[in-house]
Amino acid sequence: MLQDGVLIFRNGKWEEGVAPDGLTRLADVKGYYANVIGYVRVVLCLIAGFTAMAGWGWITAGLLLGATLLDWVDGPIARRAGQCSIFGSGVDWLADVVAQVVTFAWLVTVMPQALPWVGMATAVELTNCVFDFATTATGRYPVAPVRLRAKSWFFAIADWSMPGGRYTWFGNLLWLAYPVCLLAFCLRFARVGWWLVPLAALYIWCEAAWAAFIVASWTEPSRRQPEYEDAAFRHLGFVPEAERELLESVNRQIELDPEETRIYWLNIWQRSAPDTRMELEGVERLDRWARDLVAAHYAGEGVDLDGYGLIVNPRGSRAQDWHIDYAMDYSTIFIPMSELTPENALQYAVLPSLPAAFPDPDSIDMRALAAENSWVSIRQLLAPEWSMLRMNFGAVHRGIANASGFDRYMFWISVKKGALLPPEPTLAAVERAVLAR
């Protein structure tokens, strides 16, 4: 029986980990309608390989064309049935790879002189298959702009055939013309094949442009070893300059409560109320950046973005109660937008081992906790502005009273495993909701 462990890619290496709860397994998706279509496509292509060797040209062409046409329907069926899956995408690309290899081998046996050109075209197709699926498998697929050619003239073909990543009638024509062109040459209908060569060449250009876009949009977990890490906190590096400007712009647009004297936080977006978000300039870019950080620094941990916003520690505030954020399966990335000093820092506790749960997550009795353990280490986190600090799951912490000469701001991004949290107020355009710990 397979063990329930995983390897997690973190800091440029594979580390041992435990598979999180709630993962979708093979048993859950293997019977999806679109996946069954993918299995049929793979089988048709494999049979076509044998019929090509046997010299049954028309049967081979029919099998390969059938596999191609089925590729036209599996995606719409998956979306309509609500059965999209990364595994299904893998089966789909596997069928494409097998079809490309069989067609290439068949054509080279019929027209050896076509090897250099068909070899280059097949290499483009296989490159697109490999990197497109590798991107899909991360669960974070880049959205192509409608005017991709704004990046370079090379992407113009993508704007004509698949603006925003969706095929037009022209894109569908190119997509079908390429395999029909190759099959025409395989069946020795050279005149038909030559008529279709311009469309087939445009298709390969489109595939090369899409592969270039996917590779240029590539993201993966950071390869930088954290400068600081203990049981509760990990330093992830520093915010890039462009995102610093974004956070400052967002912060300037938020109207804070000048009368508030407690540490409080503001939700810009929350998963339990996904359609409610602050109407701020740049908020969509902020949302993409927050999701990219989660994908990079929680890869393989089975989490979902739960929310992001701003924490304010006003001058003269009082200390928070010791607490954990909601539950033991909750974690947060803190980004100080002003310096964390000894006078306004965040304190946290390091324990011999974490309990399964706390009776009251919002107010933890630290004396009782110390009495239950052989030791409890209370630590104070100081950091320069624009640090990125991951607080691990179930960390006991609090913000201390702000005795510094300035208000302390932190941007936060929180993730959670499992079920949604109850809705909380989000800062709206007119009515500002301020929540106090």
C-alpha positions in Angstrom: 0.0 0.0 0.0 1.3 3.5 -0.9 2.5 5.6 2.0 0.7 8.9 2.5 3.9 11.0 2.3 4.9 13.6 -0.2 8.0 15.5 -1.3 7.5 19.3 -1.3 9.6 21.5 -3.5 10.8 24.3 -1.2 13.9 26.5 -1.3 15.2 24.9 -4.4 15.1 21.3 -3.1 12.6 18.5 -2.5 11.8 18.0 1.2 9.9 15.3 2.9 6.4 16.2 4.0 3.0 14.8 4.8 0.1 14.8 2.3 -2.5 17.3 3.5 -6.1 16.3 4.2 -8.7 16.9 1.6 -6.6 16.1 -1.5 -8.3 14.9 -4.6 -7.1 11.4 -5.3 -7.0 9.3 -8.5 -10.0 7.3 -7.3 -12.0 10.6 -7.3 -11.3 11.6 -10.9 -10.4 8.5 -12.9 -14.0 7.9 -14.0 -14.7 11.5 -15.2 -16.3 11.5 -18.6 -13.6 13.7 -20.2 -10.9 11.5 -18.7 -12.6 8.4 -20.2 -12.5 10.2 -23.6 -8.8 10.8 -23.0 -8.2 7.1 -22.4 -10.0 6.3 -25.6 -7.8 8.9 -27.5 -4.6 7.3 -26.1 -5.8 3.8 -27.1 -6.8 5.0 -30.6 -3.3 6.5 -31.1 -1.5 3.4 -29.9 -3.6 1.2 -32.3 -2.8 3.7 -35.1 0.9 3.0 -34.4 0.4 -0.7 -35.1 -1.8 -0.1 -38.2 0.7 2.3 -39.6 3.4 -0.5 -39.3 1.0 -2.9 -41.0 0.5 -0.5 -43.9 -3.2 0.1 -43.3 -3.0 3.8 -44.2 -6.7 4.7 -44.3 -7.4 2.9 -41.0 -4.4 4.7 -39.4 -5.6 8.1 -40.7 -9.1 7.4 -39.4 -7.8 6.5 -36.0 -5.6 9.5 -35.7 -8.3 11.9 -37.0 -10.8 10.4 -34.6 -8.4 11.0 -31.7 -8.0 14.6 -32.9 -11.7 15.2 -33.1 -12.3 13.8 -29.7 -9.8 16.4 -28.4 -12.4 18.9 -29.5 -15.1 17.7 -27.2 -13.4 16.5 -24.0 -12.8 20.1 -22.6 -16.4 21.3 -23.1 -17.7 18.0 -21.6 -15.4 18.4 -18.5 -16.5 22.0 -18.0 -20.2 21.3 -18.5 -20.1 18.3 -16.1 -18.0 20.2 -13.5 -15.3 17.5 -13.9 -12.2 19.6 -14.8 -9.1 18.1 -13.2 -5.3 18.3 -13.5 -5.2 14.6 -14.0 -7.5 14.9 -16.9 -5.3 17.6 -18.4 -2.4 15.1 -18.1 -4.3 12.4 -20.0 -5.3 15.0 -22.6 -1.7 16.0 -23.2 -0.5 12.4 -23.1 -2.9 11.6 -26.0 -1.6 14.6 -27.9 2.0 13.5 -27.4 1.3 9.9 -28.6 -0.6 11.2 -31.6 2.3 13.5 -32.5 4.9 10.7 -32.2 2.8 8.3 -34.2 2.1 10.8 -37.0 5.8 11.9 -37.1 7.0 8.3 -37.4 4.5 7.5 -40.1 5.2 10.6 -42.2 9.0 10.1 -42.0 8.6 6.5 -43.4 6.5 7.9 -46.3 8.5 11.1 -46.9 12.0 10.8 -45.4 12.8 14.2 -47.0 10.3 15.9 -44.7 12.2 14.9 -41.6 13.9 18.3 -40.8 10.6 20.3 -41.2 8.3 17.9 -39.5 10.9 17.3 -36.8 10.9 21.0 -35.9 7.2 21.2 -36.0 6.8 18.2 -33.7 9.4 19.6 -31.4 7.4 22.8 -31.0 4.2 20.7 -30.4 5.9 18.5 -27.7 7.5 21.6 -26.0 4.1 23.1 -25.8 2.6 19.9 -24.4 5.3 19.5 -21.7 5.4 23.1 -20.4 1.7 23.8 -20.8 0.9 20.7 -18.6 3.7 21.5 -16.2 2.1 24.9 -15.7 -1.4 23.4 -15.4 -0.2 21.0 -12.7 0.8 24.0 -10.4 -2.9 24.9 -10.3 -1.9 28.5 -11.2 -2.4 29.0 -14.9 -1.5 32.5 -16.4 -4.2 34.4 -18.2 -3.1 35.6 -21.6 -4.0 39.2 -22.3 -6.4 39.8 -25.3 -3.7 41.8 -27.0 -0.7 39.6 -26.4 1.0 41.1 -29.4 1.6 44.2 -27.3 4.5 42.2 -25.8 6.0 41.4 -29.2 5.0 41.0 -32.9 5.8 37.3 -32.4 2.6 36.9 -30.5 0.3 38.4 -33.1 -0.8 35.0 -34.4 -2.1 34.2 -30.9 -4.3 37.4 -31.0 -5.8 36.4 -34.3 -6.4 32.7 -33.4 -6.8 32.5 -29.6 -7.2 36.0 -28.0 -7.2 35.6 -24.2 -6.5 31.9 -24.6 -9.7 31.0 -26.3 -9.8 29.7 -29.9 -11.7 31.7 -32.6 -13.1 30.1 -35.7 -9.8 31.0 -37.4 -7.9 29.3 -34.5 -10.0 26.2 -34.8 -9.4 26.1 -38.6 -5.6 26.2 -38.0 -5.9 23.6 -35.2 -7.7 21.2 -37.6 -5.6 22.0 -40.7 -2.3 20.9 -39.1 -3.1 17.2 -38.5 -5.1 17.0 -41.8 -2.1 18.4 -43.7 0.2 15.7 -42.2 -2.3 12.9 -42.8 -2.7 14.0 -46.4 1.0 13.6 -47.0 1.0 10.3 -45.1 -1.7 9.0 -47.5 0.3 10.4 -50.4 -2.2 13.1 -51.3 0.6 15.6 -51.8 -1.4 18.2 -53.6 -3.9 18.5 -50.7 -1.0 18.5 -48.3 0.7 21.4 -50.0 -2.5 23.4 -50.1 -2.8 23.1 -46.4 0.9 23.8 -45.6 0.4 27.6 -45.1 -2.4 27.0 -42.5 -0.3 24.3 -40.9 2.7 26.7 -40.7 0.4 29.3 -39.0 -0.7 26.7 -36.5 2.9 25.9 -35.6 3.6 29.6 -35.2 0.6 29.8 -32.9 1.9 26.8 -30.8 5.4 28.3 -30.6 3.9 31.7 -29.5 1.8 30.0 -26.8 4.8 28.0 -25.6 6.8 31.2 -25.4 4.1 32.9 -23.4 3.8 29.9 -21.0 7.6 29.8 -20.4 7.8 33.6 -20.0 5.0 33.4 -17.4 6.7 30.6 -15.5 6.6 30.7 -11.6 7.7 28.2 -9.0 8.5 28.2 -5.3 11.3 30.4 -4.2 14.8 28.9 -4.4 16.1 31.3 -1.7 16.8 29.6 1.7 15.0 31.5 4.4 17.3 33.8 6.4 15.4 33.0 9.6 13.2 30.0 10.6 12.0 28.5 13.8 8.9 26.5 14.8 6.6 29.5 14.4 8.1 31.9 11.9 10.0 31.8 8.6 11.6 34.7 6.8 10.6 34.5 3.1 12.7 37.4 1.8 11.7 41.0 0.9 8.9 42.5 -1.1 10.0 43.5 -4.7 10.0 47.2 -5.4 7.0 47.2 -7.8 4.8 45.5 -5.1 6.0 47.9 -2.5 4.6 50.7 -4.6 1.4 48.7 -5.0 0.9 48.2 -1.3 1.7 51.9 -0.5 -0.9 52.9 -3.2 -3.5 50.6 -1.6 -2.7 51.8 1.9 -3.2 55.4 0.8 -6.7 54.7 -0.4 -7.9 53.1 2.8 -9.5 55.5 5.3 -8.4 54.5 8.8 -10.2 55.3 12.0 -8.2 58.1 13.8 -10.0 57.4 17.1 -9.1 53.7 17.2 -6.7 52.9 20.1 -6.8 49.1 19.7 -4.9 46.8 17.3 -7.3 46.1 14.5 -7.4 44.6 11.1 -9.2 45.4 7.8 -10.3 42.7 5.3 -9.7 43.8 1.7 -10.9 40.3 0.5 -12.1 37.2 2.3 -12.8 33.7 0.9 -16.0 33.3 2.8 -17.4 36.3 1.0 -15.7 36.1 -2.4 -17.9 38.6 -4.2 -17.2 41.3 -1.7 -13.9 43.2 -2.1 -12.8 46.7 -1.5 -13.1 48.9 -4.5 -9.6 50.1 -4.7 -7.4 51.0 -7.6 -4.9 48.2 -8.2 -6.9 45.6 -6.1 -7.0 43.1 -9.0 -3.2 43.2 -9.3 -2.9 42.9 -5.5 -5.1 39.8 -5.6 -3.0 38.2 -8.2 0.2 38.9 -6.3 -1.3 37.5 -3.0 -2.3 34.3 -4.8 1.1 34.0 -6.4 2.8 34.3 -2.9 0.5 31.6 -1.6 1.3 29.3 -4.5 5.1 29.9 -4.1 5.3 29.6 -0.3 2.7 26.9 0.5 3.3 24.6 -2.5 2.0 21.1 -1.8 0.5 22.0 1.6 -3.2 21.8 0.5 -4.2 25.3 1.5 -6.5 27.9 0.0 -6.1 31.7 0.2 -8.5 32.7 2.9 -8.1 36.5 2.9 -5.8 39.5 2.8 -5.8 43.0 4.2 -4.2 45.4 6.6 -3.4 45.3 10.4 -3.0 48.5 12.2 -1.3 49.0 15.6 -1.9 52.6 16.5 0.4 54.6 18.8 -0.7 54.1 22.4 -2.5 50.8 21.8 -2.8 48.1 24.4 -1.4 44.6 23.9 -3.6 41.9 22.4 -4.6 38.8 24.2 -2.5 35.8 23.3 -4.3 33.9 20.6 -4.1 31.8 17.4 -5.9 32.9 14.3 -9.1 31.0 14.2 -7.9 27.4 14.2 -4.8 25.2 14.1 -5.0 24.9 10.3 -4.6 28.6 9.7 -1.4 30.4 8.7 -0.5 33.9 7.7 2.2 35.8 5.8 2.9 39.2 7.5 4.5 42.1 5.6 5.5 45.0 7.9 4.9 48.3 6.0 6.6 50.1 8.9 9.4 48.8 11.1 8.8 46.2 13.7 10.6 47.6 16.7 11.0 46.5 20.4 8.2 49.1 21.1 5.6 47.7 18.7 6.7 44.2 17.9 4.8 41.0 17.4 5.4 38.4 20.2 5.0 34.6 19.8 5.4 31.5 21.8 7.4 28.4 20.9 6.2 25.2 22.6 7.6 21.7 23.0 4.7 20.6 20.9 1.4 22.1 19.7 -1.9 20.8 21.2 -4.5 19.5 18.8 -6.7 22.6 19.6 -7.2 25.4 22.1 -10.5 25.8 24.1 -10.6 29.5 23.2 -8.4 30.4 20.2 -9.1 34.1 20.8 -7.8 34.3 24.3 -5.1 31.8 25.4 -4.0 31.7 29.1 -0.2 31.8 28.8 0.4 30.9 32.4 -1.8 27.8 32.1 0.0 26.9 28.9 3.4 27.3 30.7 2.2 25.1 33.5 1.1 22.3 31.1 4.5 22.2 29.4 8.1 21.6 30.5 8.9 25.0 29.0 7.5 27.8 26.9 9.7 30.3 25.0 8.3 33.8 24.5 10.0 35.5 21.6 9.7 39.0 20.1 9.8 39.4 16.3 11.6 42.5 15.1 12.1 43.2 11.4 12.6 46.0 8.9 9.8 47.2 6.7 9.0 45.1 3.6 10.1 41.8 5.1 7.9 38.8 4.3 7.4 36.7 7.4 5.4 33.4 7.3 3.7 32.6 10.6 3.2 28.8 10.7 0.0 26.9 11.4 -1.3 27.2 15.0 1.3 29.8 16.2 0.4 31.4 19.5 1.0 35.1 19.2 -0.1 38.7 19.9 0.7 42.3 19.0 2.3 44.2 21.9 1.3 47.7 23.0 2.6 50.3 20.6 5.0 52.6 22.6 6.8 53.7 19.5 6.4 57.2 18.0 4.5 56.0 14.9 1.5 53.8 13.9 2.5 50.3 12.8 1.0 48.9 9.6 1.3 45.3 8.3 -0.2 43.8 5.2 -1.3 40.2 5.8 -2.2 37.2 3.6 -3.9 34.2 5.3 -4.4 30.7 4.2 -6.5 27.8 5.6 -6.8 24.1 5.1 -10.3 22.6 5.0 -13.6 24.3 5.6 -14.4 28.0 5.1 -14.5 30.4 8.0 -17.7 32.3 8.8 -18.0 35.6 6.9 -16.6 38.8 8.4 -17.3 42.4 7.3 -15.1 43.7 4.5 -14.2 47.3 4.2 -16.8 48.7 1.7 -16.7 51.8 -0.3 -18.8 53.8 2.1 -19.2 52.0 5.3 -15.8 51.1 6.9 -16.0 47.9 9.1 -13.3 47.9 11.8 -12.8 44.6 13.8 -10.9 44.6 17.1 -9.1 41.7 18.6 
